[in-house]
Amino acid sequence: DGPLAGRRVLGFNSLLAAEPGPTLAAAHAAVGPDSIAKFLFTSGSTKAPKGVVNTHRMICANQQQVRQCMAFLAEEPPVLVDWLPWNHTFGGNHNIGITVYNGGTLYIDDGKPTPKGIAQTLANLREIAPTVYFNVPKGFEEIAAAMDTDTVLRDSLFKRCKAFMFAGAGLAQAVWDKLDAHGEAAVGERLRMVTGLGMTETAPACMFAVGTDTRSGHIGLPVPGVEVKLVKDASTGGKLEIRFKGPNVMPGYWRAPEQTADAFDDEGFYRTGDAGRLIDPDDIQKGVFFDGRTAEDFKLSTGTFVSVGPLRAKIIAAGDPLVQDAVITGINRDDVGALLFPRPDECRKLAGLGEDVPLPEVLHHPAVRARFQQLADRLWRVATGSASRVARLHVLAEPPSIDKGEVTDKGSINQRAVLQHRDALVQALYEGAVADPFLILPNKA
């Protein structure tokens, strides 16, 4: 009778126990570790999508690596309530794989991490208590906010859950803290938050942060069997690029020999394009901190490198709860700017305006403008140099478009696509208030 009545459910206990028949035995003889299991395309968040060859070795090795990092998966059959798309490695390799490898059950959640789509996810989680829960940061943000007034949801989610895990983008520390508070209220303790680093090319998990002292931005240590090296690259302002080698790393891109060659260095390590730094250079066991995407970073006109990932995270945290996400501007310009995607519901609440009022009018409300002005002033004051000093903000009245590729179906913002499709807004941002009525400049006094 509930929201999951008649819903699609995948159970794998009987599948794992079945004896292979003649057809399966014949197929097994023809398939080896390096046989192609599937093709998955990269999300295209920084470059054009590429077809990644996924072999049986990659997928099987990665499931064993994941189990060794999260041993509780082997203690009881896992139960997942999951919406993540199967054409992406997080949903299609990591989560389906966990269910198959450990003989669990996957309830297919038909919700989405959006203000409207999250309602179905919340209904599902009220009925089915997962043993481990995976989502993107936007999804956790919506769920954390809903639990503020929904104890049935809160108690069901925490009832038997061993850990949360997020990927796809950075989780704001404010959301993380709220989840901790809900855990303490529901079961008397904080739930372990697992995060890390992985990608389509690595099936996906390569690094995990599983400790109790994990904070936003931590990506942990290599999973068993994976080698990691950090390589300084002068073309990225001296950042350390993270590179991987292991049995879960792809053999290459499908029918793209030049792109495959470019993806690996002379020692056979896959070049991720992600940057990292040691949390404590004197204690490597504390792991690595994510330092942004090298492909997103850019130079100001002065030649100073801007580290986009950490700056975006700082803006989102400082703008909570009004700011949903931010896109950094300033390529070859004198200073850094930011396009802000607001949370319409929070802005309406602050302004005291209902759904019938157009969003541009809400954003121009004095109370809302004043709050964004405070954000601009704060970001200016705490900056330590031109690369982190946000000199101008534009609050976007138009949400990110999936059709234009501005947001992926995992819910993360594609910075490159936003800058491309909103180039006129970026130009106006640097031309002043006459050209940009939503421009907010910090008080520099």
Summary of the structure (lengths in Angstrom):
residues: 445
radius of gyration: 22.6
end to end distance: 61.8
largest distance: 79.3
contacts: 1449
relative contact order: 0.10
helix: 36%
strand: 23%
